[in-house]
Amino acid sequence: MARPRQALLSRQRIIEAATALIDAEGLAALSIRRLATELGVQGPSLYNHVATKEEILDAVADAITGQVDSSVFGRHDWRVALRMWAHAYRDALAAHPNIVPYLAQGPGRRPAALAMADAVYGALVDAGWPPARATHIGAVMRYFVAGSALGSFARGFVEDPQLYAARYPHLTSAHRLAGHQKSVDEGAFTLGLDALIDGLTAVYEQVIGPLPALPGEP
């Protein structure tokens, strides 16, 4: 039989198939055997490109992290950069919520994750934050963004008005939230992010010194 003109497998194709499987069925669904089945090959074929399941998970996680633009740090005031980066980070995670628990373990040795952490920390230190505080800010931002991407508050209420009517008088409109998922979840994220950055701004000015007004501020 003639050799195919293109290889059946590549590292990129494996990552894409693993991402699709995790998106559809969750982390528990990923195995070397299942991934090989999805790709239409025998399991041993994957080992020419990846050594372990952990390596596949790392590659998927880093590919998603690599979609986040961290170049905003160093090009904008730290307050503006944090806001822009947080929105881009949440968008990337919200598109792949099933990988978030794995990402939450930390950057490990993943290049894109380490580059992002370096960009955030470096920009905060360059802006005058003490190293310990810069570390705290990086951590709290990750907690906030990852938590917001794990699930939808709006979709957490069942669409059954009778469930709330008698016993939960303040939740009589909760059954309508699912129909407004995007506006509720994105509005909550923006509100929380604004409050977080406003709070950090206040801490900076109390501990370090005054900050210049941002464009559009009085």
Z-matrix of the N, CA and C atoms (Angstrom, degrees):
N
C 1 1.466
C 2 1.534 1 109.00
N 3 1.328 2 114.87 1 134.47
C 4 1.456 3 119.40 2 -178.65
C 5 1.522 4 110.42 3 -65.93
N 6 1.325 5 116.32 4 144.03
C 7 1.451 6 121.86 5 177.22
C 8 1.534 7 108.88 6 -69.30
N 9 1.327 8 119.80 7 134.52
C 10 1.461 9 120.77 8 179.06
C 11 1.523 10 111.19 9 -61.50
N 12 1.324 11 115.69 10 146.89
C 13 1.463 12 119.94 11 -177.74
C 14 1.529 13 111.67 12 -65.43
N 15 1.313 14 117.47 13 -31.41
C 16 1.451 15 121.51 14 178.55
C 17 1.528 16 108.97 15 -119.33
N 18 1.312 17 115.44 16 141.95
C 19 1.462 18 119.31 17 178.40
C 20 1.517 19 109.82 18 -61.14
N 21 1.335 20 115.48 19 141.40
C 22 1.454 21 119.15 20 179.19
C 23 1.519 22 111.11 21 -66.73
N 24 1.306 23 115.82 22 -30.57
C 25 1.457 24 120.37 23 -176.04
C 26 1.518 25 111.38 24 -122.78
N 27 1.307 26 114.33 25 151.20
C 28 1.460 27 122.67 26 168.53
C 29 1.516 28 106.34 27 -148.09
N 30 1.303 29 116.74 28 160.32
C 31 1.456 30 119.77 29 178.68
C 32 1.532 31 110.57 30 -58.76
N 33 1.337 32 116.36 31 -40.77
C 34 1.460 33 119.90 32 -179.24
C 35 1.521 34 111.32 33 -63.93
N 36 1.309 35 117.31 34 -41.34
C 37 1.467 36 120.25 35 179.42
C 38 1.527 37 110.77 36 -65.31
N 39 1.319 38 116.98 37 -37.75
C 40 1.465 39 120.88 38 177.49
C 41 1.525 40 110.62 39 -63.53
N 42 1.326 41 116.22 40 -44.33
C 43 1.470 42 120.49 41 179.74
C 44 1.522 43 110.49 42 -62.51
N 45 1.325 44 116.43 43 -43.23
C 46 1.468 45 119.74 44 -179.16
C 47 1.523 46 111.15 45 -64.78
N 48 1.318 47 117.12 46 -41.78
C 49 1.465 48 120.35 47 179.84
C 50 1.529 49 110.77 48 -67.71
N 51 1.320 50 116.90 49 -39.49
C 52 1.463 51 120.49 50 178.35
C 53 1.522 52 110.79 51 -65.34
N 54 1.315 53 116.44 52 -40.34
C 55 1.465 54 120.55 53 178.08
C 56 1.518 55 110.65 54 -62.04
N 57 1.310 56 116.80 55 -45.49
C 58 1.466 57 120.58 56 179.89
C 59 1.520 58 111.31 57 -62.86
N 60 1.330 59 117.11 58 -39.56
C 61 1.460 60 120.83 59 179.65
C 62 1.535 61 110.82 60 -66.02
N 63 1.331 62 116.74 61 -44.60
C 64 1.464 63 120.81 62 178.84
C 65 1.519 64 110.39 63 -64.18
N 66 1.320 65 116.79 64 -43.17
C 67 1.466 66 120.37 65 178.41
C 68 1.519 67 111.29 66 -58.16
N 69 1.320 68 116.14 67 -41.63
C 70 1.465 69 120.47 68 -174.53
C 71 1.520 70 113.39 69 -79.56
N 72 1.350 71 117.13 70 -36.92
C 73 1.463 72 118.88 71 -169.12
C 74 1.525 73 114.45 72 -129.55
N 75 1.319 74 117.94 73 -4.89
C 76 1.454 75 119.87 74 177.42
C 77 1.520 76 113.11 75 96.28
N 78 1.335 77 115.24 76 170.42
C 79 1.459 78 121.48 77 -177.11
C 80 1.525 79 112.84 78 -61.19
N 81 1.318 80 116.26 79 -37.26
C 82 1.464 81 119.82 80 -176.07
C 83 1.527 82 112.80 81 -64.01
N 84 1.320 83 117.08 82 -21.07
C 85 1.466 84 120.18 83 -177.58
C 86 1.524 85 112.36 84 -77.20
N 87 1.324 86 117.03 85 -17.90
C 88 1.462 87 119.79 86 -174.94
C 89 1.524 88 111.47 87 -79.97
N 90 1.309 89 115.50 88 125.10
C 91 1.461 90 122.68 89 171.24
C 92 1.523 91 106.66 90 -150.05
N 93 1.310 92 115.90 91 161.43
C 94 1.464 93 119.61 92 178.42
C 95 1.521 94 110.18 93 -59.50
N 96 1.334 95 116.43 94 -43.79
C 97 1.471 96 120.43 95 -178.72
C 98 1.523 97 111.26 96 -63.36
N 99 1.345 98 116.04 97 -46.65
C 100 1.464 99 118.82 98 -177.84
C 101 1.518 100 110.60 99 -66.03
N 102 1.317 101 117.13 100 -39.81
C 103 1.459 102 119.98 101 -179.75
C 104 1.525 103 110.87 102 -65.46
N 105 1.326 104 116.05 103 -39.77
C 106 1.464 105 119.06 104 177.06
C 107 1.525 106 110.74 105 -61.21
N 108 1.319 107 116.55 106 -41.17
C 109 1.462 108 120.55 107 177.72
C 110 1.527 109 110.73 108 -60.93
N 111 1.314 110 115.83 109 -45.18
C 112 1.472 111 119.91 110 179.58
C 113 1.528 112 111.14 111 -60.70
N 114 1.316 113 116.42 112 -33.45
C 115 1.465 114 120.90 113 -177.85
C 116 1.523 115 112.79 114 -89.52
N 117 1.331 116 116.56 115 -6.92
C 118 1.454 117 120.38 116 178.33
C 119 1.515 118 113.78 117 73.87
N 120 1.344 119 116.35 118 32.50
C 121 1.466 120 120.44 119 -179.83
C 122 1.528 121 108.93 120 -131.76
N 123 1.312 122 116.06 121 174.89
C 124 1.451 123 121.67 122 174.29
C 125 1.537 124 109.21 123 -84.95
N 126 1.334 125 116.30 124 147.29
C 127 1.449 126 121.07 125 -177.48
C 128 1.516 127 114.89 126 -50.10
N 129 1.350 128 118.90 127 -46.53
C 130 1.466 129 119.62 128 -178.21
C 131 1.526 130 113.97 129 -58.19
N 132 1.329 131 116.94 130 -24.30
C 133 1.466 132 119.23 131 179.56
C 134 1.515 133 112.11 132 -61.98
N 135 1.338 134 116.39 133 -31.78
C 136 1.463 135 119.66 134 -178.57
C 137 1.518 136 111.49 135 -65.49
N 138 1.328 137 116.37 136 -28.71
C 139 1.469 138 119.40 137 -174.98
C 140 1.518 139 112.79 138 -71.69
N 141 1.310 140 117.63 139 -7.91
C 142 1.458 141 119.71 140 171.31
C 143 1.520 142 111.92 141 -74.32
N 144 1.340 143 115.79 142 -14.72
C 145 1.468 144 120.55 143 -175.70
C 146 1.526 145 113.10 144 -121.15
N 147 1.315 146 117.28 145 -32.03
C 148 1.470 147 121.92 146 -179.86
C 149 1.524 148 108.84 147 -137.39
N 150 1.328 149 116.21 148 145.83
C 151 1.458 150 119.76 149 -174.82
C 152 1.520 151 113.10 150 -90.35
N 153 1.347 152 116.60 151 -34.89
C 154 1.465 153 120.26 152 -173.83
C 155 1.527 154 110.41 153 -144.88
N 156 1.318 155 114.67 154 166.18
C 157 1.458 156 120.34 155 172.63
C 158 1.528 157 110.29 156 -60.89
N 159 1.334 158 116.50 157 -38.95
C 160 1.463 159 120.68 158 179.14
C 161 1.528 160 111.19 159 -59.05
N 162 1.312 161 116.22 160 -38.79
C 163 1.466 162 119.94 161 178.60
C 164 1.526 163 110.46 162 -64.58
N 165 1.311 164 116.75 163 -37.82
C 166 1.468 165 120.28 164 177.98
C 167 1.528 166 109.91 165 -64.77
N 168 1.338 167 116.68 166 -45.78
C 169 1.461 168 120.53 167 178.94
C 170 1.521 169 110.79 168 -60.58
N 171 1.318 170 116.37 169 -42.68
C 172 1.466 171 119.64 170 177.75
C 173 1.526 172 110.85 171 -60.84
N 174 1.314 173 116.17 172 -41.97
C 175 1.466 174 120.07 173 -178.44
C 176 1.523 175 111.23 174 -66.63
N 177 1.333 176 117.03 175 -41.37
C 178 1.463 177 120.47 176 177.37
C 179 1.529 178 110.25 177 -63.23
N 180 1.333 179 115.84 178 -48.82
C 181 1.455 180 120.15 179 -179.14
C 182 1.518 181 111.38 180 -59.96
N 183 1.327 182 116.93 181 -41.69
C 184 1.466 183 119.36 182 -177.30
C 185 1.517 184 111.78 183 -73.07
N 186 1.327 185 116.78 184 -32.25
C 187 1.464 186 119.38 185 176.91
C 188 1.529 187 110.50 186 -64.12
N 189 1.331 188 116.49 187 -39.13
C 190 1.472 189 120.13 188 178.46
C 191 1.523 190 110.55 189 -70.06
N 192 1.329 191 117.14 190 -43.76
C 193 1.459 192 120.63 191 177.14
C 194 1.528 193 110.86 192 -60.83
N 195 1.311 194 116.49 193 -36.37
C 196 1.457 195 120.80 194 -179.20
C 197 1.519 196 114.11 195 -65.16
N 198 1.324 197 117.46 196 -13.88
C 199 1.467 198 121.00 197 177.06
C 200 1.528 199 112.16 198 -77.28
N 201 1.341 200 116.42 199 -14.12
C 202 1.457 201 120.80 200 -175.80
C 203 1.524 202 109.76 201 -85.42
N 204 1.315 203 116.18 202 128.37
C 205 1.468 204 121.21 203 -178.92
C 206 1.523 205 109.93 204 -81.85
N 207 1.328 206 115.73 205 107.27
C 208 1.460 207 120.48 206 176.92
C 209 1.524 208 112.26 207 -97.24
N 210 1.319 209 116.70 208 1.27
C 211 1.463 210 119.44 209 -178.88
C 212 1.521 211 112.42 210 -71.21
N 213 1.340 212 116.98 211 -8.40
C 214 1.468 213 119.78 212 177.18
C 215 1.525 214 111.23 213 -64.82
N 216 1.339 215 116.31 214 -26.77
C 217 1.451 216 119.89 215 176.84
C 218 1.530 217 108.91 216 -74.51
N 219 1.314 218 114.89 217 131.70
C 220 1.458 219 119.59 218 -175.55
C 221 1.513 220 112.40 219 94.44
N 222 1.338 221 117.03 220 -19.82
C 223 1.467 222 120.82 221 178.04
C 224 1.524 223 111.91 222 -104.76
N 225 1.337 224 116.81 223 -16.38
C 226 1.456 225 121.23 224 -178.07
C 227 1.522 226 109.86 225 -135.10
N 228 1.324 227 116.31 226 160.30
C 229 1.453 228 121.87 227 170.06
C 230 1.523 229 108.84 228 -51.39
N 231 1.336 230 117.53 229 144.83
C 232 1.467 231 120.57 230 -174.03
C 233 1.516 232 112.91 231 -57.87
N 234 1.357 233 117.48 232 -31.97
C 235 1.459 234 119.98 233 179.81
C 236 1.521 235 110.98 234 -68.27
N 237 1.316 236 115.57 235 -42.89
C 238 1.468 237 120.65 236 178.42
C 239 1.525 238 110.07 237 -67.56
N 240 1.324 239 116.18 238 -43.68
C 241 1.462 240 120.35 239 -178.63
C 242 1.522 241 111.52 240 -62.85
N 243 1.334 242 116.86 241 -42.53
C 244 1.465 243 119.69 242 178.57
C 245 1.517 244 111.44 243 -59.56
N 246 1.326 245 115.95 244 -42.62
C 247 1.466 246 120.00 245 -178.68
C 248 1.534 247 110.90 246 -65.75
N 249 1.330 248 116.67 247 -46.33
C 250 1.464 249 120.53 248 -178.96
C 251 1.531 250 110.64 249 -64.00
N 252 1.325 251 115.58 250 -44.52
C 253 1.459 252 120.48 251 -178.82
C 254 1.527 253 111.02 252 -65.49
N 255 1.326 254 117.63 253 -42.18
C 256 1.463 255 121.01 254 -178.57
C 257 1.525 256 111.03 255 -61.94
N 258 1.323 257 117.56 256 -41.26
C 259 1.468 258 120.11 257 178.26
C 260 1.533 259 110.45 258 -65.17
N 261 1.336 260 117.01 259 -43.15
C 262 1.466 261 119.75 260 -179.96
C 263 1.526 262 110.73 261 -66.37
N 264 1.329 263 116.45 262 -38.68
C 265 1.464 264 121.59 263 179.55
C 266 1.528 265 110.26 264 -64.97
N 267 1.318 266 116.65 265 -45.90
C 268 1.464 267 119.72 266 179.16
C 269 1.524 268 111.22 267 -63.20
N 270 1.327 269 117.42 268 -41.82
C 271 1.459 270 120.07 269 179.19
C 272 1.529 271 111.10 270 -57.86
N 273 1.334 272 116.04 271 -43.05
C 274 1.463 273 119.96 272 -179.38
C 275 1.520 274 111.14 273 -65.49
N 276 1.327 275 117.25 274 -42.96
C 277 1.465 276 120.20 275 -178.74
C 278 1.524 277 111.87 276 -73.46
N 279 1.325 278 117.32 277 -38.29
C 280 1.460 279 120.26 278 -179.20
C 281 1.528 280 111.66 279 -64.56
N 282 1.335 281 116.79 280 -25.59
C 283 1.460 282 119.97 281 176.75
C 284 1.528 283 111.87 282 -75.76
N 285 1.340 284 116.64 283 -17.49
C 286 1.472 285 121.41 284 -178.87
C 287 1.528 286 109.47 285 -139.10
N 288 1.328 287 118.85 286 61.52
C 289 1.467 288 120.68 287 -172.26
C 290 1.525 289 114.27 288 -63.36
N 291 1.338 290 117.77 289 -25.17
C 292 1.464 291 119.39 290 -177.26
C 293 1.527 292 113.33 291 -69.26
N 294 1.346 293 117.15 292 -19.64
C 295 1.462 294 119.70 293 179.41
C 296 1.528 295 111.32 294 -88.24
N 297 1.328 296 117.92 295 -10.15
C 298 1.464 297 121.21 296 -174.58
C 299 1.530 298 112.72 297 -58.67
N 300 1.349 299 120.28 298 -44.17
C 301 1.469 300 118.32 299 178.51
C 302 1.520 301 113.23 300 -57.73
N 303 1.324 302 117.73 301 -33.66
C 304 1.469 303 120.41 302 177.86
C 305 1.526 304 110.14 303 -72.07
N 306 1.308 305 116.87 304 -42.89
C 307 1.463 306 120.57 305 178.16
C 308 1.524 307 111.42 306 -62.45
N 309 1.332 308 115.86 307 -32.91
C 310 1.461 309 120.27 308 -176.61
C 311 1.526 310 112.58 309 -65.97
N 312 1.321 311 117.81 310 -13.38
C 313 1.457 312 120.58 311 178.70
C 314 1.526 313 111.93 312 -71.90
N 315 1.325 314 117.15 313 -14.86
C 316 1.462 315 120.28 314 179.67
C 317 1.516 316 111.59 315 116.94
N 318 1.329 317 117.10 316 171.80
C 319 1.464 318 120.80 317 -174.37
C 320 1.516 319 115.06 318 -73.54
N 321 1.345 320 117.45 319 -21.42
C 322 1.461 321 118.89 320 -178.27
C 323 1.518 322 111.34 321 54.88
N 324 1.326 323 115.71 322 -126.45
C 325 1.468 324 121.35 323 178.63
C 326 1.528 325 111.82 324 -109.01
N 327 1.314 326 116.76 325 13.45
C 328 1.459 327 119.67 326 -174.53
C 329 1.535 328 110.93 327 -73.09
N 330 1.330 329 118.55 328 124.10
C 331 1.464 330 121.58 329 -173.48
C 332 1.529 331 114.36 330 -60.24
N 333 1.334 332 117.69 331 -46.55
C 334 1.465 333 119.82 332 -177.74
C 335 1.523 334 110.93 333 -65.89
N 336 1.336 335 116.82 334 -39.42
C 337 1.459 336 120.72 335 179.74
C 338 1.524 337 111.12 336 -66.64
N 339 1.328 338 116.84 337 -41.40
C 340 1.463 339 120.17 338 178.84
C 341 1.533 340 110.82 339 -68.16
N 342 1.326 341 117.15 340 -38.33
C 343 1.472 342 120.39 341 178.15
C 344 1.522 343 110.42 342 -63.88
N 345 1.339 344 116.98 343 -38.58
C 346 1.457 345 120.36 344 178.91
C 347 1.528 346 110.54 345 -66.92
N 348 1.335 347 116.80 346 -45.50
C 349 1.460 348 120.35 347 178.40
C 350 1.523 349 110.95 348 -60.87
N 351 1.309 350 116.44 349 -40.07
C 352 1.464 351 121.01 350 178.69
C 353 1.524 352 111.10 351 -63.77
N 354 1.328 353 116.93 352 -41.11
C 355 1.466 354 120.82 353 -179.00
C 356 1.524 355 111.21 354 -66.00
N 357 1.341 356 116.55 355 -44.06
C 358 1.468 357 120.21 356 -179.34
C 359 1.525 358 110.49 357 -65.57
N 360 1.313 359 116.42 358 -51.78
C 361 1.467 360 120.79 359 -177.94
C 362 1.526 361 111.04 360 -61.83
N 363 1.325 362 116.29 361 -46.04
C 364 1.464 363 119.94 362 -178.77
C 365 1.516 364 112.72 363 -60.65
N 366 1.327 365 116.51 364 -41.13
C 367 1.465 366 119.68 365 -179.26
C 368 1.527 367 111.31 366 -66.79
N 369 1.315 368 116.53 367 -38.35
C 370 1.462 369 119.78 368 -179.56
C 371 1.528 370 111.13 369 -68.28
N 372 1.329 371 117.11 370 -42.85
C 373 1.466 372 120.14 371 177.21
C 374 1.530 373 110.30 372 -64.32
N 375 1.315 374 116.89 373 -42.63
C 376 1.469 375 120.63 374 178.62
C 377 1.526 376 111.31 375 -61.97
N 378 1.345 377 116.29 376 -28.78
C 379 1.465 378 120.37 377 -179.72
C 380 1.527 379 112.26 378 -79.78
N 381 1.331 380 117.20 379 -5.80
C 382 1.456 381 120.11 380 177.34
C 383 1.509 382 115.65 381 112.36
N 384 1.340 383 117.03 382 -5.50
C 385 1.465 384 118.88 383 178.39
C 386 1.521 385 109.90 384 -68.99
N 387 1.337 386 118.41 385 136.84
C 388 1.463 387 120.19 386 172.86
C 389 1.530 388 109.49 387 -60.46
N 390 1.330 389 118.08 388 148.29
C 391 1.467 390 120.21 389 -177.48
C 392 1.528 391 114.31 390 -52.71
N 393 1.330 392 117.71 391 -41.03
C 394 1.467 393 119.36 392 -179.58
C 395 1.526 394 110.81 393 -63.66
N 396 1.343 395 116.44 394 -42.55
C 397 1.464 396 119.63 395 179.33
C 398 1.522 397 111.10 396 -67.65
N 399 1.333 398 116.74 397 -36.88
C 400 1.462 399 119.63 398 177.88
C 401 1.533 400 110.26 399 -61.96
N 402 1.327 401 115.80 400 -38.24
C 403 1.463 402 120.02 401 176.66
C 404 1.525 403 110.54 402 -64.06
N 405 1.328 404 116.62 403 -44.00
C 406 1.464 405 120.52 404 179.33
C 407 1.528 406 111.00 405 -61.22
N 408 1.319 407 116.14 406 -42.51
C 409 1.468 408 119.78 407 -178.71
C 410 1.528 409 110.41 408 -64.61
N 411 1.329 410 116.93 409 -44.65
C 412 1.458 411 119.83 410 177.60
C 413 1.515 412 111.52 411 -58.50
N 414 1.339 413 116.29 412 -40.49
C 415 1.461 414 120.37 413 179.86
C 416 1.517 415 111.55 414 -67.16
N 417 1.333 416 116.95 415 -47.18
C 418 1.465 417 119.18 416 -176.06
C 419 1.531 418 110.46 417 -66.63
N 420 1.330 419 117.00 418 -33.87
C 421 1.459 420 119.13 419 177.56
C 422 1.531 421 110.26 420 -65.92
N 423 1.329 422 116.75 421 -39.74
C 424 1.462 423 119.44 422 179.22
C 425 1.519 424 110.53 423 -66.69
N 426 1.345 425 116.94 424 -41.48
C 427 1.462 426 119.71 425 177.38
C 428 1.532 427 110.17 426 -58.29
N 429 1.314 428 115.42 427 -45.95
C 430 1.465 429 120.72 428 -174.95
C 431 1.528 430 111.18 429 -66.96
N 432 1.326 431 116.25 430 -48.17
C 433 1.462 432 119.69 431 -177.04
C 434 1.530 433 110.71 432 -67.18
N 435 1.326 434 116.76 433 -47.74
C 436 1.464 435 119.56 434 -178.39
C 437 1.526 436 111.12 435 -63.00
N 438 1.326 437 116.99 436 -41.42
C 439 1.461 438 119.90 437 178.81
C 440 1.515 439 112.62 438 -62.38
N 441 1.324 440 116.25 439 -38.43
C 442 1.460 441 119.56 440 -178.66
C 443 1.522 442 112.17 441 -70.18
N 444 1.335 443 116.24 442 -23.66
C 445 1.463 444 119.94 443 -177.42
C 446 1.524 445 112.91 444 -90.98
N 447 1.328 446 117.61 445 -10.72
C 448 1.458 447 120.56 446 -175.54
C 449 1.520 448 113.53 447 -68.46
N 450 1.299 449 116.68 448 -32.18
C 451 1.461 450 119.20 449 -178.13
C 452 1.506 451 110.72 450 -164.92
N 453 1.304 452 115.40 451 179.71
C 454 1.461 453 121.47 452 -177.90
C 455 1.528 454 110.05 453 -111.51
N 456 1.324 455 116.68 454 121.74
C 457 1.455 456 120.61 455 174.18
C 458 1.535 457 110.06 456 -61.26
N 459 1.321 458 115.72 457 -41.73
C 460 1.463 459 119.95 458 -175.86
C 461 1.526 460 112.27 459 -64.29
N 462 1.313 461 117.27 460 -31.51
C 463 1.466 462 120.63 461 -178.15
C 464 1.520 463 112.49 462 -89.24
N 465 1.330 464 116.95 463 3.78
C 466 1.444 465 120.14 464 -178.26
C 467 1.516 466 114.87 465 -83.91
N 468 1.315 467 116.83 466 -3.81
C 469 1.465 468 121.44 467 -179.90
C 470 1.521 469 109.34 468 -111.54
N 471 1.320 470 117.30 469 132.82
C 472 1.458 471 120.54 470 -178.94
C 473 1.524 472 110.29 471 -73.47
N 474 1.313 473 114.57 472 153.03
C 475 1.466 474 120.28 473 -177.64
C 476 1.529 475 110.23 474 -87.85
N 477 1.310 476 115.29 475 64.20
C 478 1.461 477 121.74 476 -178.64
C 479 1.523 478 108.70 477 -137.81
N 480 1.341 479 118.29 478 94.05
C 481 1.465 480 120.41 479 -176.15
C 482 1.520 481 113.45 480 -59.25
N 483 1.328 482 117.95 481 -28.47
C 484 1.464 483 120.57 482 -179.11
C 485 1.530 484 112.43 483 -67.04
N 486 1.326 485 115.93 484 -25.30
C 487 1.460 486 119.70 485 179.69
C 488 1.522 487 111.59 486 -63.14
N 489 1.326 488 116.14 487 -34.11
C 490 1.458 489 120.81 488 -173.96
C 491 1.526 490 113.50 489 -98.77
N 492 1.312 491 116.18 490 -25.75
C 493 1.468 492 120.98 491 -167.95
C 494 1.519 493 113.59 492 -54.83
N 495 1.311 494 118.75 493 -47.47
C 496 1.458 495 121.01 494 -172.46
C 497 1.525 496 113.68 495 -85.96
N 498 1.329 497 117.03 496 -41.73
C 499 1.469 498 120.10 497 -169.88
C 500 1.527 499 114.39 498 -101.89
N 501 1.339 500 117.88 499 -19.46
C 502 1.467 501 120.72 500 -174.81
C 503 1.528 502 109.52 501 -128.18
N 504 1.327 503 117.27 502 75.09
C 505 1.466 504 121.02 503 -171.16
C 506 1.526 505 114.72 504 -62.34
N 507 1.329 506 117.32 505 -21.27
C 508 1.464 507 119.19 506 179.38
C 509 1.527 508 112.44 507 -89.87
N 510 1.318 509 116.64 508 0.53
C 511 1.466 510 120.29 509 -178.47
C 512 1.527 511 111.83 510 -117.12
N 513 1.300 512 117.21 511 24.62
C 514 1.469 513 119.57 512 -174.58
C 515 1.533 514 113.14 513 -68.07
N 516 1.329 515 116.89 514 -14.74
C 517 1.477 516 119.12 515 176.15
C 518 1.521 517 112.06 516 -107.17
N 519 1.332 518 117.09 517 6.19
C 520 1.464 519 120.51 518 -175.53
C 521 1.522 520 112.38 519 -61.72
N 522 1.334 521 117.01 520 -30.37
C 523 1.467 522 119.65 521 -178.23
C 524 1.522 523 112.10 522 -66.99
N 525 1.330 524 116.95 523 -13.90
C 526 1.467 525 120.08 524 -179.71
C 527 1.527 526 112.59 525 -90.25
N 528 1.318 527 117.28 526 -10.68
C 529 1.467 528 120.02 527 -173.87
C 530 1.526 529 113.06 528 -61.18
N 531 1.332 530 116.88 529 -38.23
C 532 1.467 531 119.83 530 -177.52
C 533 1.521 532 111.84 531 -58.08
N 534 1.325 533 116.40 532 -30.76
C 535 1.457 534 120.41 533 178.99
C 536 1.518 535 113.38 534 -74.81
N 537 1.320 536 116.32 535 -7.90
C 538 1.469 537 120.91 536 179.86
C 539 1.527 538 110.06 537 -126.28
N 540 1.316 539 115.23 538 33.58
C 541 1.461 540 120.51 539 -173.75
C 542 1.524 541 112.62 540 -54.21
N 543 1.302 542 117.64 541 -50.40
C 544 1.460 543 121.07 542 -174.64
C 545 1.526 544 111.46 543 -60.23
N 546 1.334 545 116.80 544 -48.57
C 547 1.457 546 119.62 545 -177.20
C 548 1.530 547 111.60 546 -68.66
N 549 1.333 548 117.15 547 -37.00
C 550 1.468 549 120.09 548 179.50
C 551 1.525 550 110.63 549 -67.71
N 552 1.317 551 117.17 550 -51.99
C 553 1.460 552 120.37 551 -174.79
C 554 1.528 553 111.69 552 -68.81
N 555 1.319 554 117.52 553 -42.89
C 556 1.455 555 119.13 554 179.34
C 557 1.522 556 111.65 555 -71.27
N 558 1.343 557 116.41 556 -35.96
C 559 1.457 558 119.29 557 176.90
C 560 1.514 559 111.88 558 -64.78
N 561 1.333 560 116.78 559 -40.39
C 562 1.460 561 120.88 560 178.33
C 563 1.522 562 110.79 561 -65.40
N 564 1.322 563 116.74 562 -41.15
C 565 1.464 564 119.71 563 179.35
C 566 1.523 565 111.02 564 -63.67
N 567 1.320 566 116.73 565 -45.37
C 568 1.463 567 120.46 566 -179.87
C 569 1.522 568 111.22 567 -63.22
N 570 1.323 569 116.84 568 -42.99
C 571 1.463 570 120.45 569 178.14
C 572 1.529 571 111.15 570 -60.85
N 573 1.321 572 116.43 571 -47.24
C 574 1.458 573 120.19 572 179.45
C 575 1.517 574 112.37 573 -63.62
N 576 1.326 575 116.64 574 -40.76
C 577 1.458 576 120.58 575 179.84
C 578 1.522 577 111.15 576 -65.40
N 579 1.328 578 116.94 577 -42.97
C 580 1.467 579 120.52 578 177.49
C 581 1.527 580 110.59 579 -60.30
N 582 1.333 581 115.85 580 -44.90
C 583 1.467 582 119.74 581 -179.92
C 584 1.524 583 110.67 582 -63.34
N 585 1.319 584 116.31 583 -40.10
C 586 1.462 585 120.60 584 -179.71
C 587 1.525 586 111.21 585 -64.51
N 588 1.317 587 117.22 586 -46.99
C 589 1.458 588 119.90 587 -178.74
C 590 1.523 589 111.24 588 -69.92
N 591 1.331 590 117.46 589 -36.71
C 592 1.472 591 119.58 590 175.11
C 593 1.533 592 110.34 591 -61.33
N 594 1.329 593 115.78 592 -41.06
C 595 1.454 594 119.26 593 178.57
C 596 1.518 595 112.16 594 -65.21
N 597 1.315 596 117.59 595 -41.51
C 598 1.459 597 121.36 596 177.37
C 599 1.524 598 110.90 597 -64.82
N 600 1.321 599 116.27 598 -37.27
C 601 1.462 600 119.99 599 177.26
C 602 1.525 601 110.60 600 -61.69
N 603 1.326 602 116.04 601 -43.82
C 604 1.464 603 119.89 602 179.38
C 605 1.524 604 111.05 603 -63.25
N 606 1.332 605 117.54 604 -41.87
C 607 1.464 606 121.05 605 178.65
C 608 1.524 607 110.20 606 -63.04
N 609 1.332 608 116.45 607 -44.57
C 610 1.465 609 120.67 608 -179.81
C 611 1.526 610 110.59 609 -57.01
N 612 1.333 611 116.38 610 -47.41
C 613 1.462 612 119.93 611 -175.89
C 614 1.522 613 111.88 612 -70.07
N 615 1.326 614 117.44 613 -28.59
C 616 1.464 615 120.42 614 176.78
C 617 1.522 616 112.24 615 -74.53
N 618 1.315 617 116.16 616 -38.55
C 619 1.460 618 120.63 617 -171.25
C 620 1.524 619 113.30 618 -97.95
N 621 1.329 620 116.20 619 -35.42
C 622 1.467 621 120.24 620 -171.89
C 623 1.532 622 112.15 621 -109.14
N 624 1.316 623 116.77 622 -49.66
C 625 1.465 624 119.28 623 179.33
C 626 1.515 625 111.23 624 153.47
N 627 1.326 626 116.48 625 176.83
C 628 1.471 627 120.79 626 -176.34
C 629 1.523 628 112.17 627 -65.81
N 630 1.302 629 113.84 628 149.87
C 631 1.472 630 121.46 629 176.68
C 632 1.521 631 109.42 630 -111.30
N 633 1.326 632 117.31 631 148.13
C 634 1.468 633 119.04 632 175.67
C 635 1.516 634 110.90 633 -68.46
N 636 1.317 635 115.69 634 151.60
C 637 1.460 636 119.76 635 175.41
C 638 1.518 637 110.02 636 -66.40
N 639 1.326 638 115.69 637 142.15
C 640 1.463 639 120.02 638 176.36
C 641 1.522 640 109.71 639 -82.03
N 642 1.320 641 118.06 640 157.55
C 643 1.462 642 120.30 641 176.71
C 644 1.526 643 111.17 642 -52.98
N 645 1.309 644 116.52 643 130.96
C 646 1.448 645 121.28 644 179.83
C 647 1.508 646 113.30 645 93.89
N 648 1.344 647 117.47 646 -12.48
C 649 1.463 648 120.26 647 177.05
C 650 1.520 649 109.89 648 -87.23
N 651 1.342 650 116.45 649 150.29
C 652 1.455 651 118.45 650 178.65
C 653 1.521 652 111.91 651 -68.77
